[in-house]
C-alpha cells in the first residue's frame, strides 16, 4: 500500500494513484494531460530540459540522465531503449508499483527517451514473477496503440528473478539470449548493448520523471529537492513503522519526517539500513535527523541507492539479519569472478561462524581484510555492495558482533527475519 | 598514464602476474591478483608489459587514460 508524505508539491509521480488499481489511459491523461508532441518538444529541446532539470538515475547509481541520453544519441548505429523495471533488490517495491499501477507514466517516459536518443524501438523489462506488471503493461500498450499515442515500437521482456538480473550488462545479456550475468566493460551498453546497438538502459522511475519534465518543465522539476539532487524520489520503507510501503519524498527530506508520514515507529530501533542490501547500516541514535540525499548521507559513508530503507526493530538481532543477507548475497554471485565467488563466500561463512559463537581467533581480522580487498574486483558492483553492507554492519553493531563471538546466538536471533529475500530456486545459473 | 586492470571474468588466478610484477601486484587468499589503482611508475612499464603478455587468459590489461 503506497502512501504519501504530506507536503506542498507532493505527490508528483504518485499523484494519479487509484487505490491499488492500474491507472488507465483516460485517468492518466486527466491527471497529467497529453504528452507534448515531437513538434512541440523536439529531441534537442527535450535533452535541454532534462539537462536543466538535473535529473539523475533512480536505479541506484544516480548518474546524470542527460549525460547518458547524449552518450546513446551520439553513439554509432540505430539506438534502442530498455526500460529497466527489474528491481532485484528484495525490499524495494517502487518499480513494481510504477509498472503495475502507473504504467502510462513509465511508457510516456520510454517514448520520450526514444525521442531523445533517436530510437524507433524500446523494450520494457520486468521480473518474470511480477504478473501484475506484465498485465498492466499489456493493457496499457493496447490502450496506447488504439489511441496512437506512441511513435516507438514497444516490446516486453520478462527477466529472471535474480539479485543481479537488473544490473545493466546482465539485463542486456539476457535480452540478447545469454545468461543473467554481468559482462566486463567496455563495451558499455551505451555503445554496444542489445543486438550490439547503442542502448539506453534507464530505471523506470527515472523514465517516469521524464514524463513529468516534458510536461511541466525543468524549472518546475527543480522546485523540489536540493541543488545537487533535484525533484522527488520514491522510497520503500520497511520494518518497524506503522505503515510500511512506497512513499514519495522530496530529495533531502529528513528520515524522521518519512517515519512520521508512515505513522511513526512501532517501537525502539536496533539500527537503520539505508540503500538496500548494497547499502549502509547506521545507528538508531540520530537516524531521524538523517537527510535523505546522497550528499548528506555521503557524510556518513552511505547513499540512498534504490531508495530502500529498513527500520530494524530492537527485538530483532542485527547480527542474525546481517548474516542471513550476507549468505543470500554470496549465493547470488554470478559465479564468474574469482574474487567475488571466493570472497563473498568466505565473508558469509566467517560471519556465520561468529554469529554461532564458533568464529576463529582471526575471524574479525580476516573480515576486515576481505571487505577492504574486495571492492572493484568484479565485473559488476556485487562484491563492492556486499563488502560495504558487511563493513557498515561490523562498525554499527560492533558490540553485538563481539557478544555473539563470545556467547553465541542471542534471544533475538530466533525472531522472524525483517530483511527478507526470495528463497533459492532450483534453476541452475 | 598507463594503469593495470584485471578482467575479473577472464582471470582464473594463475598468478604469473604477481611473480613478474610483485612491486604492483599481490595475490589474495585465493590466488587472485590485487592491483594498485595508481598509474604504473615509468621504471616498471616494461615489467608490466611482460606480466600482461604472460597472462595465460589475457586477463591483465594495460589501459591508457
Contacts between the chains, C-beta under 8 A, distances in Angstrom:
chain1	res1	chain2	res2	distance
A	183	B	9	7.3
A	184	B	7	5.0
A	184	B	8	7.3
A	184	B	9	5.0
A	184	B	10	7.3
A	336	B	8	7.4
A	336	B	9	4.8
A	337	B	8	3.7
A	337	B	9	5.9
A	337	B	11	7.6
A	338	B	8	6.9
A	338	B	11	6.2
A	338	B	12	6.7
A	338	B	13	5.2
A	338	B	30	6.2
A	338	B	31	7.8
A	338	B	32	4.4
A	339	B	8	6.3
A	339	B	28	6.3
A	339	B	30	7.4
A	339	B	32	4.8
A	340	B	8	7.3
A	342	B	28	7.9
A	342	B	29	7.4
A	342	B	30	4.1
A	342	B	32	7.4
A	343	B	28	7.4
A	343	B	30	7.6
A	346	B	29	7.3
A	370	B	29	7.8
A	373	B	28	5.7
A	373	B	34	5.8
A	376	B	37	7.8
A	377	B	6	7.2
A	377	B	8	5.8
A	377	B	32	7.3
A	377	B	34	7.2
A	378	B	8	5.3
A	379	B	7	7.8
A	379	B	8	5.5
A	379	B	9	5.1
